[in-house]
């Protein structure tokens, strides 16, 4: 469904992606892990055509999208939705208007149908009755949930998640993860997630890939990935896991 | 910058057309700038009336005060001052708004939803600049002429009949046409430069500050430079 072949990208004179080859299975939840600054978000932006590779190809459903522009690119993007790291809600619109935005822009629906679908999605993410609020009045976790509702409302074939739980407390991070897994099981979309929340990602992902030195160092089903013998990957996984344990312990001490 | 302008114009004529967005921007750029533009024009007209009256009196020509005030405003000061005020009030706000949308990935979010950000965000602002600035200039011209009348006639005792009749005899269609042409091109410069700088802002608070400053300075300088070249062609 999504395939990256030899993708290279240099930003500000610094090579970020140095030949990424990645085949993302359809209908599965694939998580890309890697250290900060490795280019995980850059990789995700290539998948949806927000960035074009200097070299290489990006294929979505048999269409090479890296050189597409205008309407042709928009036609491909109709298959996608994306949950941004900071939720990227339109701050001049209310929660309701944010979730309704893609419906109003892309589908010619009656306002009653728009309202029904928006309320349904807000209820699914636990934000029923919050439609009148503006993004500035919401907490980080609530913004992410609104972003998730907006991503889901068009029932896309592919959803990209850019660090959906970064910056959230462990309980809210679990809530978001549960929502993503629940929605994925319900709707069966292809999910590509960028995260470094170890070990949680092993519990929720079908496949895990690791980006290291601008290339995919390893990709395997979640259970197999944890058994890797590669020392660099083992170190990343174990240090990440320990950091998470420390974080959880600190949270439990506070309460 | 030129590619940005051409692409924005190209998206303007593709469906869906966005009349509500255009009206919203017209309200922001045009209606909300009315007070500051009128205030600037009123005092400019009053100063012209004051300076003009005392200068013309030396030559015994107070009767042509109206034409001096009106021609100065319609040909030059109305379009230039109104555009500079729109740059300061609305242009800087446009850059900041678009820049924040860029930094917080709201523009990327639009693109991922297959909504072209140039069409949704920039085209309505460009149209609003093209329509709003000429209307503001028209208001500035009228208010300025009345400002000159207030000082030259009501305060300094000039002849009201001479004031209006000198305007009627001196101002030609060519002057009005030149003023309209200038105000349309200045409106384009303000919207174009300010939107471009916001759209291509660097991803930091410092970058946003720099983009806003660059937008105001570049728009103002371009208005003054373009004014010279356009005047040399129109005269």
Interface residues (C-beta under 8 A of the other chain):
Chain A: X45 X48 X49 X50 X70 X74 X75 X77 X78 X80 X81 X82 X84 X85 X86 X88 X89 X90 X91 X101 X102 X105 X106 X160
Chain B: X100 X104 X105 X106 X108 X109 X111 X112 X113 X114 X115 X116
